[in-house]
Amino acid sequence: MKVLITGGAGFLGLHLARFFKQKGQQITLVDIAPYPESEYKNLGSLLTIDVRDKAKLSRAIKGQDVIVHAAAALPLWSREDIFTTNVNGTKNVLDLALKFGVKRVVYISSTAVYGVPKKHPIVETDPMIGVGAYGESKIEAEAVCHQYLKKGLPVTILRPKTFIGTERLGVFEILFDWIHDGKKIPMIGSGQNHYQLLDVDDLVNAIYLASLSRDKKLNDVFNVAAEKFGTVDSDLRELFNYANSGSRLRPFPAKPIKLALRFFEAVGLSPLYQWVYDTADRDSFASIEKIKKTLHWQPKFSNSQALIKSFAWYQKHYSQIKARGSGVSHTVGWKQGVLGLAKRFM
């Protein structure tokens, strides 16, 4: 099977490439970003292509059996780049997939499309209310997917919860950095809310199973998330116990902290975007019954296991990670901004 993975140089793309390669598939990776040579050796064809460039994308998609469309502009990008990449880029991928007879497109959306839900667990038919450009763009991109489903293109839309695992940095690098240094971790609210995560290996397995299927039942939308999770407080306590660093949670009243973070985000001094801090003190968990029943998929890792696995990798590669500098992708740490100043007092 010939598989093209967009966003191939990203955190998810790397894990997908390794897994599909291990399964004996012929891999082509597409990304606007460079591929670290040491990590991508013998993983397949590495193409530097922006999904907004339809002409170049066309040459990559022709002849492919399956496309996993994981390329996305993340919340720290400009609003224009987020919409042109996430919406226009998705349309390019789907249009070319239809033209060349691709057998299945797996589109990686996000539970960010639900905004800040009022009921839990979240199910796939719940209202979509995007918070910020990223959430809004994912809603629009899903609408494009439904347009192409009506044209006869087999498309599976996956909505993963925030996923973590080995080599995941981004906003989690801030958390891990503070734990590494034994700092108190500021908590918006009490930490007694239930906040579901997802291990990247479980997500990759779901994507792989979907890519193999030609069942029309997969032409649908599915939440993907951990099955076992506790409160923010209990899951992080397990991580603190593993790290043995002396870190602990320090709760703060939610309203003034959110107002402050909104201000610092607006002036470019905080890496935390609105959806992150708006949901930080709320329950946030999705039903996965639909994907379990339809795809016969079962997650292996709990929240705390995924966090510990991620942190263990971070500790092992601490020096290399700090040498990379910062950026706006999930494969590097994000600038802490005002959080770095706050860290001195924690």
ZIVEN-V618132 format. One record per helix or strand. SS is the DSSP state (hx for helix, st for strand). FROM is the first residue (numbers start at 1). LEN is the number of residues. If there is no record, write none. Layout:
BEGIN
[[SS/FROM/LEN] [SS/FROM/LEN]]
END
This chain:
BEGIN
[[st/2/5] [hx/11/12] [st/26/6] [hx/37/4] [st/45/4] [hx/54/8] [st/66/4] [hx/79/21] [st/104/5] [hx/111/4] [st/122/1] [hx/132/19] [st/155/6] [st/163/2] [st/170/1] [hx/171/10] [st/185/5] [st/194/2] [st/198/2] [hx/200/13] [hx/216/3] [st/221/4] [st/231/1] [hx/232/12] [st/249/4] [hx/254/13] [hx/274/6] [st/284/1] [st/286/1] [hx/289/7] [hx/303/14] [hx/318/7] [st/326/1] [st/333/1] [hx/338/6]]
END
